[in-house]
Amino acid sequence: MADLSIQLTKHYRLTTAKILYHMPDYEKLLQEYIWQDYDLAPKYPSLKKFLEFWSKEIEGKLHSVYVADKALITPGDYRFADWQGTLQ
């Protein structure tokens, strides 16, 4: 379940990154990795930290990274009730 508190108070968004990288043994082949976490747009500190880790610790050389993000709670998701009362 989505952590609503960080979305509402800290403006985190669900961020998905499609990472293409060269396979270590077959450099002409590209492999795909999907990364997903809550992050802050537009600087994406969590994604940058992950990509730095990748560059230092993983043998597959990065080819490209495509990023998409979506705020799960948007203004269109809120609406006011037309009726207010008590049910007994």
PDB file of N, CA, C and O in Angstrom:
ATOM      1  N   MET A   1       0.831  -1.179   0.000  1.00  0.00           N
ATOM      2  CA  MET A   1       0.000   0.000   0.000  1.00  0.00           C
ATOM      3  C   MET A   1       0.877   1.245   0.000  1.00  0.00           C
ATOM      4  O   MET A   1       1.922   1.270   0.650  1.00  0.00           O
ATOM      5  N   ALA A   2       0.466   2.254  -0.710  1.00  0.00           N
ATOM      6  CA  ALA A   2       1.240   3.480  -0.830  1.00  0.00           C
ATOM      7  C   ALA A   2       1.311   4.210   0.509  1.00  0.00           C
ATOM      8  O   ALA A   2       0.328   4.251   1.249  1.00  0.00           O
ATOM      9  N   ASP A   3       2.467   4.783   0.819  1.00  0.00           N
ATOM     10  CA  ASP A   3       2.634   5.562   2.034  1.00  0.00           C
ATOM     11  C   ASP A   3       2.107   6.970   1.779  1.00  0.00           C
ATOM     12  O   ASP A   3       2.807   7.808   1.210  1.00  0.00           O
ATOM     13  N   LEU A   4       0.882   7.224   2.198  1.00  0.00           N
ATOM     14  CA  LEU A   4       0.229   8.487   1.907  1.00  0.00           C
ATOM     15  C   LEU A   4       0.851   9.652   2.653  1.00  0.00           C
ATOM     16  O   LEU A   4       0.808  10.783   2.167  1.00  0.00           O
ATOM     17  N   SER A   5       1.429   9.407   3.820  1.00  0.00           N
ATOM     18  CA  SER A   5       1.968  10.513   4.610  1.00  0.00           C
ATOM     19  C   SER A   5       3.129  11.204   3.891  1.00  0.00           C
ATOM     20  O   SER A   5       3.202  12.433   3.905  1.00  0.00           O
ATOM     21  N   ILE A   6       4.033  10.453   3.266  1.00  0.00           N
ATOM     22  CA  ILE A   6       5.144  11.116   2.575  1.00  0.00           C
ATOM     23  C   ILE A   6       4.678  11.797   1.294  1.00  0.00           C
ATOM     24  O   ILE A   6       5.299  12.759   0.843  1.00  0.00           O
ATOM     25  N   GLN A   7       3.604  11.311   0.711  1.00  0.00           N
ATOM     26  CA  GLN A   7       3.081  11.961  -0.490  1.00  0.00           C
ATOM     27  C   GLN A   7       2.422  13.291  -0.147  1.00  0.00           C
ATOM     28  O   GLN A   7       2.554  14.267  -0.887  1.00  0.00           O
ATOM     29  N   LEU A   8       1.716  13.325   0.972  1.00  0.00           N
ATOM     30  CA  LEU A   8       0.994  14.537   1.346  1.00  0.00           C
ATOM     31  C   LEU A   8       1.887  15.577   2.009  1.00  0.00           C
ATOM     32  O   LEU A   8       1.746  16.769   1.739  1.00  0.00           O
ATOM     33  N   THR A   9       2.799  15.148   2.868  1.00  0.00           N
ATOM     34  CA  THR A   9       3.584  16.109   3.634  1.00  0.00           C
ATOM     35  C   THR A   9       4.912  16.468   2.984  1.00  0.00           C
ATOM     36  O   THR A   9       5.370  17.604   3.104  1.00  0.00           O
ATOM     37  N   LYS A  10       5.527  15.529   2.307  1.00  0.00           N
ATOM     38  CA  LYS A  10       6.866  15.771   1.747  1.00  0.00           C
ATOM     39  C   LYS A  10       6.874  15.820   0.220  1.00  0.00           C
ATOM     40  O   LYS A  10       7.928  16.023  -0.382  1.00  0.00           O
ATOM     41  N   HIS A  11       5.737  15.642  -0.399  1.00  0.00           N
ATOM     42  CA  HIS A  11       5.576  15.743  -1.863  1.00  0.00           C
ATOM     43  C   HIS A  11       6.388  14.699  -2.638  1.00  0.00           C
ATOM     44  O   HIS A  11       6.873  14.971  -3.736  1.00  0.00           O
ATOM     45  N   TYR A  12       6.530  13.519  -2.063  1.00  0.00           N
ATOM     46  CA  TYR A  12       7.174  12.431  -2.799  1.00  0.00           C
ATOM     47  C   TYR A  12       6.220  11.914  -3.868  1.00  0.00           C
ATOM     48  O   TYR A  12       5.001  12.011  -3.732  1.00  0.00           O
ATOM     49  N   ARG A  13       6.796  11.363  -4.937  1.00  0.00           N
ATOM     50  CA  ARG A  13       6.019  10.775  -6.024  1.00  0.00           C
ATOM     51  C   ARG A  13       6.526   9.361  -6.281  1.00  0.00           C
ATOM     52  O   ARG A  13       7.693   9.046  -6.048  1.00  0.00           O
ATOM     53  N   LEU A  14       5.635   8.533  -6.757  1.00  0.00           N
ATOM     54  CA  LEU A  14       6.062   7.207  -7.180  1.00  0.00           C
ATOM     55  C   LEU A  14       6.854   7.375  -8.471  1.00  0.00           C
ATOM     56  O   LEU A  14       6.331   7.870  -9.469  1.00  0.00           O
ATOM     57  N   THR A  15       8.109   6.961  -8.444  1.00  0.00           N
ATOM     58  CA  THR A  15       9.019   7.157  -9.579  1.00  0.00           C
ATOM     59  C   THR A  15       9.426   5.805 -10.132  1.00  0.00           C
ATOM     60  O   THR A  15       9.801   4.902  -9.384  1.00  0.00           O
ATOM     61  N   THR A  16       9.350   5.675 -11.442  1.00  0.00           N
ATOM     62  CA  THR A  16       9.759   4.449 -12.129  1.00  0.00           C
ATOM     63  C   THR A  16      10.854   4.805 -13.123  1.00  0.00           C
ATOM     64  O   THR A  16      10.718   5.750 -13.900  1.00  0.00           O
ATOM     65  N   ALA A  17      11.929   4.048 -13.093  1.00  0.00           N
ATOM     66  CA  ALA A  17      13.031   4.263 -14.030  1.00  0.00           C
ATOM     67  C   ALA A  17      13.265   2.987 -14.838  1.00  0.00           C
ATOM     68  O   ALA A  17      13.400   1.898 -14.281  1.00  0.00           O
ATOM     69  N   LYS A  18      13.310   3.143 -16.135  1.00  0.00           N
ATOM     70  CA  LYS A  18      13.667   2.044 -17.035  1.00  0.00           C
ATOM     71  C   LYS A  18      15.151   2.226 -17.355  1.00  0.00           C
ATOM     72  O   LYS A  18      15.541   3.192 -18.010  1.00  0.00           O
ATOM     73  N   ILE A  19      15.959   1.296 -16.891  1.00  0.00           N
ATOM     74  CA  ILE A  19      17.407   1.391 -17.025  1.00  0.00           C
ATOM     75  C   ILE A  19      17.871   0.374 -18.060  1.00  0.00           C
ATOM     76  O   ILE A  19      17.650  -0.828 -17.909  1.00  0.00           O
ATOM     77  N   LEU A  20      18.510   0.866 -19.104  1.00  0.00           N
ATOM     78  CA  LEU A  20      19.104  -0.013 -20.110  1.00  0.00           C
ATOM     79  C   LEU A  20      20.608  -0.052 -19.873  1.00  0.00           C
ATOM     80  O   LEU A  20      21.245   0.985 -19.687  1.00  0.00           O
ATOM     81  N   TYR A  21      21.167  -1.255 -19.880  1.00  0.00           N
ATOM     82  CA  TYR A  21      22.595  -1.393 -19.626  1.00  0.00           C
ATOM     83  C   TYR A  21      23.180  -2.485 -20.515  1.00  0.00           C
ATOM     84  O   TYR A  21      22.477  -3.381 -20.983  1.00  0.00           O
ATOM     85  N   HIS A  22      24.483  -2.380 -20.731  1.00  0.00           N
ATOM     86  CA  HIS A  22      25.210  -3.375 -21.530  1.00  0.00           C
ATOM     87  C   HIS A  22      25.529  -4.573 -20.661  1.00  0.00           C
ATOM     88  O   HIS A  22      25.975  -4.422 -19.524  1.00  0.00           O
ATOM     89  N   MET A  23      25.307  -5.747 -21.187  1.00  0.00           N
ATOM     90  CA  MET A  23      25.667  -6.958 -20.450  1.00  0.00           C
ATOM     91  C   MET A  23      27.191  -7.051 -20.390  1.00  0.00           C
ATOM     92  O   MET A  23      27.859  -6.786 -21.389  1.00  0.00           O
ATOM     93  N   PRO A  24      27.749  -7.420 -19.241  1.00  0.00           N
ATOM     94  CA  PRO A  24      29.211  -7.435 -19.095  1.00  0.00           C
ATOM     95  C   PRO A  24      29.923  -8.351 -20.095  1.00  0.00           C
ATOM     96  O   PRO A  24      30.963  -7.978 -20.638  1.00  0.00           O
ATOM     97  N   ASP A  25      29.381  -9.531 -20.342  1.00  0.00           N
ATOM     98  CA  ASP A  25      30.053 -10.487 -21.229  1.00  0.00           C
ATOM     99  C   ASP A  25      29.735 -10.265 -22.704  1.00  0.00           C
ATOM    100  O   ASP A  25      30.501 -10.680 -23.574  1.00  0.00           O
ATOM    101  N   TYR A  26      28.622  -9.620 -22.986  1.00  0.00           N
ATOM    102  CA  TYR A  26      28.184  -9.383 -24.372  1.00  0.00           C
ATOM    103  C   TYR A  26      27.820  -7.910 -24.504  1.00  0.00           C
ATOM    104  O   TYR A  26      26.646  -7.548 -24.414  1.00  0.00           O
ATOM    105  N   GLU A  27      28.812  -7.066 -24.715  1.00  0.00           N
ATOM    106  CA  GLU A  27      28.616  -5.619 -24.667  1.00  0.00           C
ATOM    107  C   GLU A  27      27.675  -5.078 -25.746  1.00  0.00           C
ATOM    108  O   GLU A  27      27.166  -3.965 -25.614  1.00  0.00           O
ATOM    109  N   LYS A  28      27.440  -5.842 -26.800  1.00  0.00           N
ATOM    110  CA  LYS A  28      26.530  -5.367 -27.850  1.00  0.00           C
ATOM    111  C   LYS A  28      25.067  -5.631 -27.508  1.00  0.00           C
ATOM    112  O   LYS A  28      24.171  -5.119 -28.179  1.00  0.00           O
ATOM    113  N   LEU A  29      24.820  -6.423 -26.472  1.00  0.00           N
ATOM    114  CA  LEU A  29      23.453  -6.699 -26.036  1.00  0.00           C
ATOM    115  C   LEU A  29      23.056  -5.758 -24.907  1.00  0.00           C
ATOM    116  O   LEU A  29      23.846  -5.470 -24.009  1.00  0.00           O
ATOM    117  N   LEU A  30      21.812  -5.285 -24.972  1.00  0.00           N
ATOM    118  CA  LEU A  30      21.285  -4.445 -23.907  1.00  0.00           C
ATOM    119  C   LEU A  30      20.305  -5.244 -23.065  1.00  0.00           C
ATOM    120  O   LEU A  30      19.517  -6.037 -23.580  1.00  0.00           O
ATOM    121  N   GLN A  31      20.370  -5.022 -21.783  1.00  0.00           N
ATOM    122  CA  GLN A  31      19.460  -5.631 -20.833  1.00  0.00           C
ATOM    123  C   GLN A  31      18.643  -4.505 -20.206  1.00  0.00           C
ATOM    124  O   GLN A  31      19.092  -3.360 -20.161  1.00  0.00           O
ATOM    125  N   GLU A  32      17.443  -4.830 -19.721  1.00  0.00           N
ATOM    126  CA  GLU A  32      16.575  -3.824 -19.122  1.00  0.00           C
ATOM    127  C   GLU A  32      16.347  -4.140 -17.652  1.00  0.00           C
ATOM    128  O   GLU A  32      16.156  -5.295 -17.271  1.00  0.00           O
ATOM    129  N   TYR A  33      16.370  -3.093 -16.833  1.00  0.00           N
ATOM    130  CA  TYR A  33      16.087  -3.211 -15.403  1.00  0.00           C
ATOM    131  C   TYR A  33      15.076  -2.124 -15.054  1.00  0.00           C
ATOM    132  O   TYR A  33      15.233  -0.977 -15.471  1.00  0.00           O
ATOM    133  N   ILE A  34      14.041  -2.473 -14.294  1.00  0.00           N
ATOM    134  CA  ILE A  34      13.035  -1.506 -13.857  1.00  0.00           C
ATOM    135  C   ILE A  34      13.243  -1.229 -12.374  1.00  0.00           C
ATOM    136  O   ILE A  34      13.243  -2.148 -11.555  1.00  0.00           O
ATOM    137  N   TRP A  35      13.419   0.042 -12.036  1.00  0.00           N
ATOM    138  CA  TRP A  35      13.590   0.494 -10.653  1.00  0.00           C
ATOM    139  C   TRP A  35      12.369   1.324 -10.276  1.00  0.00           C
ATOM    140  O   TRP A  35      11.904   2.138 -11.073  1.00  0.00           O
ATOM    141  N   GLN A  36      11.842   1.124  -9.062  1.00  0.00           N
ATOM    142  CA  GLN A  36      10.672   1.884  -8.636  1.00  0.00           C
ATOM    143  C   GLN A  36      10.761   2.172  -7.143  1.00  0.00           C
ATOM    144  O   GLN A  36      11.035   1.284  -6.335  1.00  0.00           O
ATOM    145  N   ASP A  37      10.521   3.447  -6.794  1.00  0.00           N
ATOM    146  CA  ASP A  37      10.555   3.864  -5.397  1.00  0.00           C
ATOM    147  C   ASP A  37       9.906   5.243  -5.308  1.00  0.00           C
ATOM    148  O   ASP A  37       9.615   5.866  -6.329  1.00  0.00           O
ATOM    149  N   TYR A  38       9.682   5.713  -4.085  1.00  0.00           N
ATOM    150  CA  TYR A  38       9.212   7.079  -3.899  1.00  0.00           C
ATOM    151  C   TYR A  38      10.410   8.015  -3.975  1.00  0.00           C
ATOM    152  O   TYR A  38      11.456   7.740  -3.388  1.00  0.00           O
ATOM    153  N   ASP A  39      10.259   9.122  -4.698  1.00  0.00           N
ATOM    154  CA  ASP A  39      11.365  10.048  -4.884  1.00  0.00           C
ATOM    155  C   ASP A  39      10.829  11.457  -5.082  1.00  0.00           C
ATOM    156  O   ASP A  39       9.636  11.657  -5.310  1.00  0.00           O
ATOM    157  N   LEU A  40      11.728  12.430  -4.992  1.00  0.00           N
ATOM    158  CA  LEU A  40      11.359  13.836  -5.131  1.00  0.00           C
ATOM    159  C   LEU A  40      11.724  14.344  -6.517  1.00  0.00           C
ATOM    160  O   LEU A  40      12.900  14.381  -6.879  1.00  0.00           O
ATOM    161  N   ALA A  41      10.718  14.735  -7.293  1.00  0.00           N
ATOM    162  CA  ALA A  41      10.972  15.323  -8.607  1.00  0.00           C
ATOM    163  C   ALA A  41      11.301  16.797  -8.409  1.00  0.00           C
ATOM    164  O   ALA A  41      10.784  17.386  -7.460  1.00  0.00           O
ATOM    165  N   PRO A  42      12.098  17.414  -9.210  1.00  0.00           N
ATOM    166  CA  PRO A  42      12.765  16.922 -10.419  1.00  0.00           C
ATOM    167  C   PRO A  42      14.202  16.462 -10.193  1.00  0.00           C
ATOM    168  O   PRO A  42      14.868  16.061 -11.148  1.00  0.00           O
ATOM    169  N   LYS A  43      14.698  16.508  -8.960  1.00  0.00           N
ATOM    170  CA  LYS A  43      16.111  16.151  -8.724  1.00  0.00           C
ATOM    171  C   LYS A  43      16.326  14.661  -8.530  1.00  0.00           C
ATOM    172  O   LYS A  43      17.427  14.173  -8.785  1.00  0.00           O
ATOM    173  N   TYR A  44      15.329  13.926  -8.092  1.00  0.00           N
ATOM    174  CA  TYR A  44      15.378  12.472  -7.918  1.00  0.00           C
ATOM    175  C   TYR A  44      16.606  12.005  -7.118  1.00  0.00           C
ATOM    176  O   TYR A  44      17.444  11.283  -7.658  1.00  0.00           O
ATOM    177  N   PRO A  45      16.724  12.401  -5.855  1.00  0.00           N
ATOM    178  CA  PRO A  45      17.906  12.010  -5.076  1.00  0.00           C
ATOM    179  C   PRO A  45      18.039  10.499  -4.857  1.00  0.00           C
ATOM    180  O   PRO A  45      19.155   9.978  -4.865  1.00  0.00           O
ATOM    181  N   SER A  46      16.939   9.796  -4.665  1.00  0.00           N
ATOM    182  CA  SER A  46      17.022   8.337  -4.457  1.00  0.00           C
ATOM    183  C   SER A  46      17.486   7.629  -5.726  1.00  0.00           C
ATOM    184  O   SER A  46      18.301   6.710  -5.658  1.00  0.00           O
ATOM    185  N   LEU A  47      16.981   8.042  -6.863  1.00  0.00           N
ATOM    186  CA  LEU A  47      17.398   7.446  -8.135  1.00  0.00           C
ATOM    187  C   LEU A  47      18.863   7.745  -8.404  1.00  0.00           C
ATOM    188  O   LEU A  47      19.601   6.856  -8.826  1.00  0.00           O
ATOM    189  N   LYS A  48      19.299   8.972  -8.169  1.00  0.00           N
ATOM    190  CA  LYS A  48      20.712   9.322  -8.381  1.00  0.00           C
ATOM    191  C   LYS A  48      21.616   8.477  -7.490  1.00  0.00           C
ATOM    192  O   LYS A  48      22.667   8.009  -7.928  1.00  0.00           O
ATOM    193  N   LYS A  49      21.203   8.283  -6.241  1.00  0.00           N
ATOM    194  CA  LYS A  49      21.989   7.455  -5.324  1.00  0.00           C
ATOM    195  C   LYS A  49      22.082   6.019  -5.834  1.00  0.00           C
ATOM    196  O   LYS A  49      23.145   5.402  -5.768  1.00  0.00           O
ATOM    197  N   PHE A  50      20.962   5.485  -6.345  1.00  0.00           N
ATOM    198  CA  PHE A  50      20.965   4.134  -6.894  1.00  0.00           C
ATOM    199  C   PHE A  50      21.873   4.043  -8.124  1.00  0.00           C
ATOM    200  O   PHE A  50      22.619   3.075  -8.266  1.00  0.00           O
ATOM    201  N   LEU A  51      21.818   5.033  -9.006  1.00  0.00           N
ATOM    202  CA  LEU A  51      22.648   5.008 -10.213  1.00  0.00           C
ATOM    203  C   LEU A  51      24.136   5.150  -9.887  1.00  0.00           C
ATOM    204  O   LEU A  51      24.980   4.562 -10.563  1.00  0.00           O
ATOM    205  N   GLU A  52      24.454   5.926  -8.854  1.00  0.00           N
ATOM    206  CA  GLU A  52      25.857   6.010  -8.398  1.00  0.00           C
ATOM    207  C   GLU A  52      26.324   4.655  -7.879  1.00  0.00           C
ATOM    208  O   GLU A  52      27.436   4.221  -8.180  1.00  0.00           O
ATOM    209  N   PHE A  53      25.472   3.985  -7.098  1.00  0.00           N
ATOM    210  CA  PHE A  53      25.798   2.639  -6.625  1.00  0.00           C
ATOM    211  C   PHE A  53      26.019   1.700  -7.807  1.00  0.00           C
ATOM    212  O   PHE A  53      26.975   0.925  -7.828  1.00  0.00           O
ATOM    213  N   TRP A  54      25.122   1.779  -8.791  1.00  0.00           N
ATOM    214  CA  TRP A  54      25.226   0.922  -9.977  1.00  0.00           C
ATOM    215  C   TRP A  54      26.577   1.126 -10.657  1.00  0.00           C
ATOM    216  O   TRP A  54      27.272   0.161 -10.974  1.00  0.00           O
ATOM    217  N   SER A  55      26.942   2.375 -10.878  1.00  0.00           N
ATOM    218  CA  SER A  55      28.190   2.686 -11.585  1.00  0.00           C
ATOM    219  C   SER A  55      29.419   2.152 -10.853  1.00  0.00           C
ATOM    220  O   SER A  55      30.390   1.737 -11.486  1.00  0.00           O
ATOM    221  N   LYS A  56      29.375   2.163  -9.518  1.00  0.00           N
ATOM    222  CA  LYS A  56      30.534   1.729  -8.735  1.00  0.00           C
ATOM    223  C   LYS A  56      30.576   0.223  -8.507  1.00  0.00           C
ATOM    224  O   LYS A  56      31.657  -0.366  -8.494  1.00  0.00           O
ATOM    225  N   GLU A  57      29.412  -0.412  -8.327  1.00  0.00           N
ATOM    226  CA  GLU A  57      29.384  -1.792  -7.840  1.00  0.00           C
ATOM    227  C   GLU A  57      28.939  -2.848  -8.857  1.00  0.00           C
ATOM    228  O   GLU A  57      29.206  -4.034  -8.664  1.00  0.00           O
ATOM    229  N   ILE A  58      28.273  -2.440  -9.925  1.00  0.00           N
ATOM    230  CA  ILE A  58      27.726  -3.411 -10.869  1.00  0.00           C
ATOM    231  C   ILE A  58      28.490  -3.333 -12.182  1.00  0.00           C
ATOM    232  O   ILE A  58      28.793  -2.242 -12.666  1.00  0.00           O
ATOM    233  N   GLU A  59      28.797  -4.475 -12.751  1.00  0.00           N
ATOM    234  CA  GLU A  59      29.644  -4.531 -13.937  1.00  0.00           C
ATOM    235  C   GLU A  59      28.974  -4.007 -15.202  1.00  0.00           C
ATOM    236  O   GLU A  59      29.662  -3.507 -16.092  1.00  0.00           O
ATOM    237  N   GLY A  60      27.659  -4.108 -15.305  1.00  0.00           N
ATOM    238  CA  GLY A  60      26.967  -3.682 -16.525  1.00  0.00           C
ATOM    239  C   GLY A  60      27.017  -2.171 -16.699  1.00  0.00           C
ATOM    240  O   GLY A  60      26.509  -1.429 -15.859  1.00  0.00           O
ATOM    241  N   LYS A  61      27.633  -1.710 -17.799  1.00  0.00           N
ATOM    242  CA  LYS A  61      27.757  -0.278 -18.075  1.00  0.00           C
ATOM    243  C   LYS A  61      26.394   0.293 -18.470  1.00  0.00           C
ATOM    244  O   LYS A  61      25.695  -0.270 -19.313  1.00  0.00           O
ATOM    245  N   LEU A  62      26.028   1.414 -17.853  1.00  0.00           N
ATOM    246  CA  LEU A  62      24.738   2.044 -18.148  1.00  0.00           C
ATOM    247  C   LEU A  62      24.699   2.566 -19.581  1.00  0.00           C
ATOM    248  O   LEU A  62      25.664   3.155 -20.069  1.00  0.00           O
ATOM    249  N   HIS A  63      23.577   2.340 -20.241  1.00  0.00           N
ATOM    250  CA  HIS A  63      23.356   2.847 -21.584  1.00  0.00           C
ATOM    251  C   HIS A  63      22.441   4.065 -21.539  1.00  0.00           C
ATOM    252  O   HIS A  63      22.789   5.125 -22.060  1.00  0.00           O
ATOM    253  N   SER A  64      21.265   3.917 -20.916  1.00  0.00           N
ATOM    254  CA  SER A  64      20.309   5.023 -20.823  1.00  0.00           C
ATOM    255  C   SER A  64      19.329   4.763 -19.687  1.00  0.00           C
ATOM    256  O   SER A  64      19.133   3.631 -19.244  1.00  0.00           O
ATOM    257  N   VAL A  65      18.717   5.863 -19.232  1.00  0.00           N
ATOM    258  CA  VAL A  65      17.740   5.786 -18.151  1.00  0.00           C
ATOM    259  C   VAL A  65      16.548   6.648 -18.546  1.00  0.00           C
ATOM    260  O   VAL A  65      16.702   7.825 -18.872  1.00  0.00           O
ATOM    261  N   TYR A  66      15.360   6.056 -18.514  1.00  0.00           N
ATOM    262  CA  TYR A  66      14.113   6.772 -18.788  1.00  0.00           C
ATOM    263  C   TYR A  66      13.327   6.844 -17.485  1.00  0.00           C
ATOM    264  O   TYR A  66      13.147   5.836 -16.802  1.00  0.00           O
ATOM    265  N   VAL A  67      12.860   8.042 -17.147  1.00  0.00           N
ATOM    266  CA  VAL A  67      12.207   8.256 -15.859  1.00  0.00           C
ATOM    267  C   VAL A  67      10.773   8.714 -16.065  1.00  0.00           C
ATOM    268  O   VAL A  67      10.491   9.560 -16.914  1.00  0.00           O
ATOM    269  N   ALA A  68       9.872   8.142 -15.273  1.00  0.00           N
ATOM    270  CA  ALA A  68       8.470   8.578 -15.243  1.00  0.00           C
ATOM    271  C   ALA A  68       8.066   8.679 -13.786  1.00  0.00           C
ATOM    272  O   ALA A  68       8.471   7.858 -12.962  1.00  0.00           O
ATOM    273  N   ASP A  69       7.257   9.698 -13.465  1.00  0.00           N
ATOM    274  CA  ASP A  69       6.770   9.804 -12.093  1.00  0.00           C
ATOM    275  C   ASP A  69       5.301  10.180 -12.101  1.00  0.00           C
ATOM    276  O   ASP A  69       4.784  10.743 -13.066  1.00  0.00           O
ATOM    277  N   LYS A  70       4.654   9.859 -11.012  1.00  0.00           N
ATOM    278  CA  LYS A  70       3.225  10.115 -10.891  1.00  0.00           C
ATOM    279  C   LYS A  70       2.901  10.384  -9.436  1.00  0.00           C
ATOM    280  O   LYS A  70       3.199   9.576  -8.557  1.00  0.00           O
ATOM    281  N   ALA A  71       2.286  11.528  -9.196  1.00  0.00           N
ATOM    282  CA  ALA A  71       1.774  11.802  -7.860  1.00  0.00           C
ATOM    283  C   ALA A  71       0.504  10.969  -7.696  1.00  0.00           C
ATOM    284  O   ALA A  71      -0.440  11.120  -8.472  1.00  0.00           O
ATOM    285  N   LEU A  72       0.474  10.105  -6.706  1.00  0.00           N
ATOM    286  CA  LEU A  72      -0.684   9.235  -6.535  1.00  0.00           C
ATOM    287  C   LEU A  72      -1.886   9.993  -5.994  1.00  0.00           C
ATOM    288  O   LEU A  72      -3.030   9.647  -6.291  1.00  0.00           O
ATOM    289  N   ILE A  73      -1.627  11.023  -5.201  1.00  0.00           N
ATOM    290  CA  ILE A  73      -2.703  11.852  -4.695  1.00  0.00           C
ATOM    291  C   ILE A  73      -2.652  13.162  -5.467  1.00  0.00           C
ATOM    292  O   ILE A  73      -1.680  13.909  -5.350  1.00  0.00           O
ATOM    293  N   THR A  74      -3.651  13.444  -6.231  1.00  0.00           N
ATOM    294  CA  THR A  74      -3.699  14.671  -7.020  1.00  0.00           C
ATOM    295  C   THR A  74      -4.927  15.481  -6.626  1.00  0.00           C
ATOM    296  O   THR A  74      -5.857  14.939  -6.030  1.00  0.00           O
ATOM    297  N   PRO A  75      -4.943  16.776  -6.950  1.00  0.00           N
ATOM    298  CA  PRO A  75      -6.107  17.588  -6.592  1.00  0.00           C
ATOM    299  C   PRO A  75      -7.422  17.036  -7.124  1.00  0.00           C
ATOM    300  O   PRO A  75      -8.459  17.208  -6.483  1.00  0.00           O
ATOM    301  N   GLY A  76      -7.408  16.383  -8.268  1.00  0.00           N
ATOM    302  CA  GLY A  76      -8.626  15.815  -8.837  1.00  0.00           C
ATOM    303  C   GLY A  76      -9.185  14.651  -8.037  1.00  0.00           C
ATOM    304  O   GLY A  76     -10.334  14.260  -8.236  1.00  0.00           O
ATOM    305  N   ASP A  77      -8.378  14.088  -7.126  1.00  0.00           N
ATOM    306  CA  ASP A  77      -8.833  12.962  -6.312  1.00  0.00           C
ATOM    307  C   ASP A  77      -9.674  13.400  -5.119  1.00  0.00           C
ATOM    308  O   ASP A  77     -10.316  12.566  -4.480  1.00  0.00           O
ATOM    309  N   TYR A  78      -9.679  14.674  -4.814  1.00  0.00           N
ATOM    310  CA  TYR A  78     -10.441  15.194  -3.677  1.00  0.00           C
ATOM    311  C   TYR A  78     -11.760  15.775  -4.160  1.00  0.00           C
ATOM    312  O   TYR A  78     -11.823  16.389  -5.225  1.00  0.00           O
ATOM    313  N   ARG A  79     -12.792  15.585  -3.389  1.00  0.00           N
ATOM    314  CA  ARG A  79     -14.054  16.262  -3.664  1.00  0.00           C
ATOM    315  C   ARG A  79     -14.820  16.408  -2.360  1.00  0.00           C
ATOM    316  O   ARG A  79     -14.660  15.613  -1.433  1.00  0.00           O
ATOM    317  N   PHE A  80     -15.639  17.418  -2.308  1.00  0.00           N
ATOM    318  CA  PHE A  80     -16.397  17.706  -1.100  1.00  0.00           C
ATOM    319  C   PHE A  80     -17.743  16.999  -1.164  1.00  0.00           C
ATOM    320  O   PHE A  80     -18.326  16.828  -2.235  1.00  0.00           O
ATOM    321  N   ALA A  81     -18.215  16.600  -0.013  1.00  0.00           N
ATOM    322  CA  ALA A  81     -19.518  15.956   0.063  1.00  0.00           C
ATOM    323  C   ALA A  81     -20.622  16.994  -0.142  1.00  0.00           C
ATOM    324  O   ALA A  81     -20.529  18.120   0.347  1.00  0.00           O
ATOM    325  N   ASP A  82     -21.668  16.599  -0.872  1.00  0.00           N
ATOM    326  CA  ASP A  82     -22.801  17.477  -1.089  1.00  0.00           C
ATOM    327  C   ASP A  82     -23.786  17.451   0.077  1.00  0.00           C
ATOM    328  O   ASP A  82     -24.616  18.348   0.221  1.00  0.00           O
ATOM    329  N   TRP A  83     -23.685  16.413   0.905  1.00  0.00           N
ATOM    330  CA  TRP A  83     -24.619  16.225   2.003  1.00  0.00           C
ATOM    331  C   TRP A  83     -23.851  16.054   3.300  1.00  0.00           C
ATOM    332  O   TRP A  83     -22.815  15.391   3.323  1.00  0.00           O
ATOM    333  N   GLN A  84     -24.340  16.635   4.363  1.00  0.00           N
ATOM    334  CA  GLN A  84     -23.716  16.464   5.655  1.00  0.00           C
ATOM    335  C   GLN A  84     -24.811  16.180   6.671  1.00  0.00           C
ATOM    336  O   GLN A  84     -25.780  16.935   6.759  1.00  0.00           O
ATOM    337  N   GLY A  85     -24.677  15.127   7.426  1.00  0.00           N
ATOM    338  CA  GLY A  85     -25.714  14.766   8.380  1.00  0.00           C
ATOM    339  C   GLY A  85     -25.255  13.635   9.285  1.00  0.00           C
ATOM    340  O   GLY A  85     -24.083  13.259   9.271  1.00  0.00           O
ATOM    341  N   THR A  86     -26.161  13.101  10.057  1.00  0.00           N
ATOM    342  CA  THR A  86     -25.868  12.022  10.989  1.00  0.00           C
ATOM    343  C   THR A  86     -26.792  10.859  10.713  1.00  0.00           C
ATOM    344  O   THR A  86     -28.002  11.032  10.573  1.00  0.00           O
ATOM    345  N   LEU A  87     -26.215   9.670  10.636  1.00  0.00           N
ATOM    346  CA  LEU A  87     -27.021   8.451  10.464  1.00  0.00           C
ATOM    347  C   LEU A  87     -27.110   7.749  11.802  1.00  0.00           C
ATOM    348  O   LEU A  87     -26.118   7.641  12.523  1.00  0.00           O
ATOM    349  N   GLN A  88     -28.304   7.271  12.135  1.00  0.00           N
ATOM    350  CA  GLN A  88     -28.488   6.564  13.408  1.00  0.00           C
ATOM    351  C   GLN A  88     -28.992   5.177  13.193  1.00  0.00           C
ATOM    352  O   GLN A  88     -29.203   4.440  14.156  1.00  0.00           O
TER     353      GLN A  88
END
